[in-house]
Amino acid sequence: VLQVTTEGGVKASAKLNPKSYRKTLETIREHGPDHVAVILQGRMVKLGEIVDAGISALPKQPKG
């Protein structure tokens, strides 16, 4: 279970697929936390509970 806080200050939890979570962590390890964008998607069925959650990390493009 992942705990997140939205831009609006709402705290929520999301149960993630273990495989997508491991792949996300591997991408962060490979590129470094400052060089990836982490995306969490799902449906907030009630305040603070995200279901059908998916997570991924995308490497950022170098500036230049």
N, CA, C and O atoms as CSV, one atom per row, in Angstrom:
chain,resi,resn,atom,element,x,y,z
A,1,VAL,N,N,0.856,-1.174,0.000
A,1,VAL,CA,C,0.000,0.000,0.000
A,1,VAL,C,C,0.902,1.238,0.000
A,1,VAL,O,O,1.833,1.342,0.798
A,2,LEU,N,N,0.615,2.156,-0.892
A,2,LEU,CA,C,1.376,3.392,-1.032
A,2,LEU,C,C,0.553,4.544,-0.470
A,2,LEU,O,O,-0.636,4.666,-0.765
A,3,GLN,N,N,1.187,5.385,0.339
A,3,GLN,CA,C,0.540,6.578,0.879
A,3,GLN,C,C,0.995,7.780,0.067
A,3,GLN,O,O,2.197,7.974,-0.111
A,4,VAL,N,N,0.072,8.588,-0.428
A,4,VAL,CA,C,0.401,9.767,-1.225
A,4,VAL,C,C,-0.376,10.972,-0.714
A,4,VAL,O,O,-1.391,10.836,-0.030
A,5,THR,N,N,0.128,12.162,-1.064
A,5,THR,CA,C,-0.575,13.405,-0.770
A,5,THR,C,C,-0.734,14.159,-2.080
A,5,THR,O,O,0.249,14.389,-2.784
A,6,THR,N,N,-1.957,14.545,-2.415
A,6,THR,CA,C,-2.210,15.261,-3.660
A,6,THR,C,C,-1.770,16.711,-3.539
A,6,THR,O,O,-1.458,17.187,-2.448
A,7,GLU,N,N,-1.747,17.412,-4.674
A,7,GLU,CA,C,-1.400,18.828,-4.665
A,7,GLU,C,C,-2.340,19.625,-3.775
A,7,GLU,O,O,-1.939,20.630,-3.189
A,8,GLY,N,N,-3.580,19.186,-3.671
A,8,GLY,CA,C,-4.557,19.871,-2.846
A,8,GLY,C,C,-4.464,19.520,-1.369
A,8,GLY,O,O,-5.244,20.025,-0.562
A,9,GLY,N,N,-3.510,18.652,-1.005
A,9,GLY,CA,C,-3.317,18.291,0.389
A,9,GLY,C,C,-4.121,17.095,0.853
A,9,GLY,O,O,-4.104,16.774,2.041
A,10,VAL,N,N,-4.834,16.414,-0.060
A,10,VAL,CA,C,-5.609,15.229,0.306
A,10,VAL,C,C,-4.661,14.041,0.450
A,10,VAL,O,O,-3.882,13.756,-0.461
A,11,LYS,N,N,-4.720,13.355,1.575
A,11,LYS,CA,C,-3.909,12.160,1.787
A,11,LYS,C,C,-4.714,10.952,1.345
A,11,LYS,O,O,-5.899,10.827,1.654
A,12,ALA,N,N,-4.044,10.055,0.607
A,12,ALA,CA,C,-4.737,8.889,0.083
A,12,ALA,C,C,-3.811,7.680,0.108
A,12,ALA,O,O,-2.589,7.819,0.171
A,13,SER,N,N,-4.402,6.506,0.057
A,13,SER,CA,C,-3.627,5.270,-0.037
A,13,SER,C,C,-4.068,4.508,-1.280
A,13,SER,O,O,-5.228,4.556,-1.690
A,14,ALA,N,N,-3.096,3.801,-1.869
A,14,ALA,CA,C,-3.371,3.035,-3.083
A,14,ALA,C,C,-2.683,1.684,-2.975
A,14,ALA,O,O,-1.494,1.614,-2.663
A,15,LYS,N,N,-3.423,0.613,-3.231
A,15,LYS,CA,C,-2.846,-0.723,-3.258
A,15,LYS,C,C,-2.332,-0.957,-4.675
A,15,LYS,O,O,-3.098,-0.891,-5.636
A,16,LEU,N,N,-1.026,-1.234,-4.804
A,16,LEU,CA,C,-0.393,-1.345,-6.114
A,16,LEU,C,C,-0.138,-2.788,-6.508
A,16,LEU,O,O,-0.025,-3.678,-5.665
A,17,ASN,N,N,-0.051,-2.991,-7.814
A,17,ASN,CA,C,0.359,-4.272,-8.358
A,17,ASN,C,C,1.846,-4.439,-8.045
A,17,ASN,O,O,2.639,-3.561,-8.387
A,18,PRO,N,N,2.247,-5.543,-7.404
A,18,PRO,CA,C,3.660,-5.714,-7.027
A,18,PRO,C,C,4.624,-5.660,-8.212
A,18,PRO,O,O,5.723,-5.122,-8.084
A,19,LYS,N,N,4.233,-6.204,-9.351
A,19,LYS,CA,C,5.120,-6.216,-10.516
A,19,LYS,C,C,5.392,-4.785,-11.010
A,19,LYS,O,O,6.541,-4.438,-11.283
A,20,SER,N,N,4.351,-3.957,-11.127
A,20,SER,CA,C,4.556,-2.588,-11.595
A,20,SER,C,C,5.333,-1.781,-10.561
A,20,SER,O,O,6.103,-0.893,-10.929
A,21,TYR,N,N,5.146,-2.069,-9.284
A,21,TYR,CA,C,5.891,-1.385,-8.228
A,21,TYR,C,C,7.383,-1.716,-8.337
A,21,TYR,O,O,8.224,-0.822,-8.245
A,22,ARG,N,N,7.715,-3.003,-8.532
A,22,ARG,CA,C,9.117,-3.411,-8.673
A,22,ARG,C,C,9.751,-2.793,-9.909
A,22,ARG,O,O,10.902,-2.360,-9.858
A,23,LYS,N,N,9.022,-2.744,-11.018
A,23,LYS,CA,C,9.547,-2.139,-12.244
A,23,LYS,C,C,9.804,-0.646,-12.043
A,23,LYS,O,O,10.793,-0.111,-12.544
A,24,THR,N,N,8.923,0.017,-11.319
A,24,THR,CA,C,9.094,1.440,-11.027
A,24,THR,C,C,10.341,1.662,-10.183
A,24,THR,O,O,11.130,2.561,-10.472
A,25,LEU,N,N,10.531,0.854,-9.142
A,25,LEU,CA,C,11.716,0.983,-8.303
A,25,LEU,C,C,12.989,0.744,-9.104
A,25,LEU,O,O,13.980,1.446,-8.904
A,26,GLU,N,N,12.980,-0.228,-10.000
A,26,GLU,CA,C,14.159,-0.518,-10.825
A,26,GLU,C,C,14.498,0.670,-11.724
A,26,GLU,O,O,15.672,1.003,-11.886
A,27,THR,N,N,13.491,1.311,-12.307
A,27,THR,CA,C,13.731,2.488,-13.156
A,27,THR,C,C,14.328,3.623,-12.327
A,27,THR,O,O,15.228,4.323,-12.792
A,28,ILE,N,N,13.837,3.809,-11.110
A,28,ILE,CA,C,14.372,4.854,-10.234
A,28,ILE,C,C,15.825,4.541,-9.869
A,28,ILE,O,O,16.670,5.436,-9.869
A,29,ARG,N,N,16.116,3.281,-9.559
A,29,ARG,CA,C,17.495,2.896,-9.237
A,29,ARG,C,C,18.420,3.123,-10.434
A,29,ARG,O,O,19.542,3.605,-10.280
A,30,GLU,N,N,17.942,2.776,-11.611
A,30,GLU,CA,C,18.754,2.874,-12.824
A,30,GLU,C,C,19.080,4.322,-13.200
A,30,GLU,O,O,20.215,4.618,-13.573
A,31,HIS,N,N,18.105,5.221,-13.106
A,31,HIS,CA,C,18.269,6.597,-13.574
A,31,HIS,C,C,18.475,7.611,-12.455
A,31,HIS,O,O,18.919,8.730,-12.709
A,32,GLY,N,N,18.158,7.232,-11.222
A,32,GLY,CA,C,18.257,8.160,-10.089
A,32,GLY,C,C,16.939,8.885,-9.876
A,32,GLY,O,O,16.218,9.171,-10.831
A,33,PRO,N,N,16.628,9.181,-8.615
A,33,PRO,CA,C,15.327,9.783,-8.300
A,33,PRO,C,C,15.111,11.171,-8.898
A,33,PRO,O,O,13.968,11.586,-9.092
A,34,ASP,N,N,16.187,11.891,-9.192
A,34,ASP,CA,C,16.043,13.228,-9.773
A,34,ASP,C,C,15.829,13.201,-11.281
A,34,ASP,O,O,15.580,14.236,-11.900
A,35,HIS,N,N,15.929,12.011,-11.867
A,35,HIS,CA,C,15.875,11.915,-13.328
A,35,HIS,C,C,14.701,11.082,-13.845
A,35,HIS,O,O,14.718,10.621,-14.986
A,36,VAL,N,N,13.691,10.892,-13.009
A,36,VAL,CA,C,12.492,10.167,-13.436
A,36,VAL,C,C,11.240,10.916,-12.987
A,36,VAL,O,O,11.257,11.652,-12.001
A,37,ALA,N,N,10.171,10.715,-13.725
A,37,ALA,CA,C,8.848,11.206,-13.325
A,37,ALA,C,C,8.029,9.981,-12.939
A,37,ALA,O,O,7.890,9.049,-13.732
A,38,VAL,N,N,7.490,9.980,-11.734
A,38,VAL,CA,C,6.682,8.855,-11.268
A,38,VAL,C,C,5.215,9.217,-11.437
A,38,VAL,O,O,4.769,10.285,-11.019
A,39,ILE,N,N,4.476,8.309,-12.056
A,39,ILE,CA,C,3.063,8.549,-12.350
A,39,ILE,C,C,2.221,7.499,-11.623
A,39,ILE,O,O,2.443,6.297,-11.768
A,40,LEU,N,N,1.260,7.972,-10.847
A,40,LEU,CA,C,0.302,7.109,-10.162
A,40,LEU,C,C,-1.073,7.425,-10.726
A,40,LEU,O,O,-1.514,8.574,-10.704
A,41,GLN,N,N,-1.747,6.400,-11.232
A,41,GLN,CA,C,-3.092,6.588,-11.785
A,41,GLN,C,C,-4.044,5.621,-11.119
A,41,GLN,O,O,-3.661,4.517,-10.731
A,42,GLY,N,N,-5.278,6.043,-10.991
A,42,GLY,CA,C,-6.305,5.189,-10.424
A,42,GLY,C,C,-7.599,5.965,-10.258
A,42,GLY,O,O,-7.729,7.096,-10.725
A,43,ARG,N,N,-8.552,5.337,-9.585
A,43,ARG,CA,C,-9.842,5.975,-9.332
A,43,ARG,C,C,-9.975,6.192,-7.832
A,43,ARG,O,O,-9.780,5.264,-7.048
A,44,MET,N,N,-10.310,7.427,-7.428
A,44,MET,CA,C,-10.555,7.698,-6.020
A,44,MET,C,C,-12.047,7.507,-5.791
A,44,MET,O,O,-12.854,8.385,-6.094
A,45,VAL,N,N,-12.402,6.336,-5.247
A,45,VAL,CA,C,-13.808,5.996,-5.062
A,45,VAL,C,C,-14.415,6.689,-3.853
A,45,VAL,O,O,-15.611,6.981,-3.824
A,46,LYS,N,N,-13.596,6.943,-2.881
A,46,LYS,CA,C,-14.007,7.760,-1.743
A,46,LYS,C,C,-12.769,8.509,-1.282
A,46,LYS,O,O,-11.647,8.096,-1.574
A,47,LEU,N,N,-12.960,9.577,-0.582
A,47,LEU,CA,C,-11.859,10.424,-0.168
A,47,LEU,C,C,-10.799,9.597,0.552
A,47,LEU,O,O,-11.069,8.972,1.578
A,48,GLY,N,N,-9.587,9.604,-0.007
A,48,GLY,CA,C,-8.474,8.908,0.626
A,48,GLY,C,C,-8.246,7.486,0.184
A,48,GLY,O,O,-7.325,6.841,0.686
A,49,GLU,N,N,-9.047,6.957,-0.743
A,49,GLU,CA,C,-8.891,5.564,-1.187
A,49,GLU,C,C,-8.834,5.497,-2.714
A,49,GLU,O,O,-9.822,5.775,-3.394
A,50,ILE,N,N,-7.672,5.127,-3.242
A,50,ILE,CA,C,-7.484,4.989,-4.679
A,50,ILE,C,C,-7.523,3.506,-5.024
A,50,ILE,O,O,-6.787,2.708,-4.441
A,51,VAL,N,N,-8.382,3.137,-5.973
A,51,VAL,CA,C,-8.493,1.745,-6.411
A,51,VAL,C,C,-8.056,1.644,-7.865
A,51,VAL,O,O,-7.927,2.652,-8.561
A,52,ASP,N,N,-7.828,0.408,-8.315
A,52,ASP,CA,C,-7.370,0.148,-9.681
A,52,ASP,C,C,-6.125,0.979,-9.988
A,52,ASP,O,O,-5.988,1.538,-11.077
A,53,ALA,N,N,-5.219,1.051,-9.008
A,53,ALA,CA,C,-4.053,1.919,-9.124
A,53,ALA,C,C,-2.947,1.268,-9.946
A,53,ALA,O,O,-2.701,0.065,-9.855
A,54,GLY,N,N,-2.305,2.082,-10.733
A,54,GLY,CA,C,-1.130,1.679,-11.482
A,54,GLY,C,C,-0.040,2.703,-11.249
A,54,GLY,O,O,-0.324,3.879,-11.026
A,55,ILE,N,N,1.213,2.260,-11.300
A,55,ILE,CA,C,2.337,3.165,-11.082
A,55,ILE,C,C,3.399,2.879,-12.126
A,55,ILE,O,O,3.598,1.731,-12.525
A,56,SER,N,N,4.077,3.921,-12.562
A,56,SER,CA,C,5.187,3.771,-13.499
A,56,SER,C,C,6.154,4.925,-13.319
A,56,SER,O,O,5.800,5.977,-12.788
A,57,ALA,N,N,7.381,4.709,-13.769
A,57,ALA,CA,C,8.407,5.759,-13.731
A,57,ALA,C,C,8.961,5.936,-15.129
A,57,ALA,O,O,9.362,4.969,-15.776
A,58,LEU,N,N,8.981,7.169,-15.590
A,58,LEU,CA,C,9.474,7.483,-16.929
A,58,LEU,C,C,10.733,8.343,-16.804
A,58,LEU,O,O,10.718,9.368,-16.123
A,59,PRO,N,N,11.830,7.927,-17.464
A,59,PRO,CA,C,13.033,8.753,-17.429
A,59,PRO,C,C,12.772,10.119,-18.049
A,59,PRO,O,O,12.106,10.225,-19.079
A,60,LYS,N,N,13.302,11.169,-17.413
A,60,LYS,CA,C,13.158,12.522,-17.936
A,60,LYS,C,C,14.143,12.729,-19.069
A,60,LYS,O,O,15.239,12.168,-19.061
A,61,GLN,N,N,13.750,13.538,-20.048
A,61,GLN,CA,C,14.642,13.883,-21.141
A,61,GLN,C,C,15.653,14.901,-20.647
A,61,GLN,O,O,15.286,15.839,-19.940
A,62,PRO,N,N,16.941,14.733,-21.009
A,62,PRO,CA,C,17.928,15.734,-20.596
A,62,PRO,C,C,17.643,17.080,-21.234
A,62,PRO,O,O,17.228,17.151,-22.391
A,63,LYS,N,N,17.865,18.144,-20.481
A,63,LYS,CA,C,17.666,19.507,-21.020
A,63,LYS,C,C,18.863,19.860,-21.880
A,63,LYS,O,O,19.998,19.489,-21.584
A,64,GLY,N,N,18.585,20.576,-22.939
A,64,GLY,CA,C,19.731,20.998,-23.727
A,64,GLY,C,C,19.401,21.092,-25.121
A,64,GLY,O,O,20.257,21.438,-25.935
